[in-house]
Amino acid sequence: MVLRETEIRALRAVVDRLARRFPDQPRSVIEDVVAYEHSLFAECRVRDYIAILVERAAKLRLAAPPVLSPQVDAASAPGGSPVNA
């Protein structure tokens, strides 16, 4: 897929806005999230609103609390319920 220059500029602006909104997140993480969300629209033919949709989805993803990794036992996680207490 070849991106139009306007779409590239719009995605750069999305990264800039999200970097200001989430200063605690490394820019590389924000760029990765935007790239992932953008990839979900790869097959769309109408490209006019892609940047807006990507920004909305990336904002939700960045604002979401981190998910516990599968290696973490729920009983040992903060707020987990101990089984044998």
Secondary structure, DSSP 4 states (H G I P E B T S, - for coil): -PPPHHHHHHHHHHHHHHHHH-TTS-HHHHHHHHHHHHHTTTT-S--TTHHHHHHHHHHHHHHSPPPPPTTS-TTTSTTPPPTT-
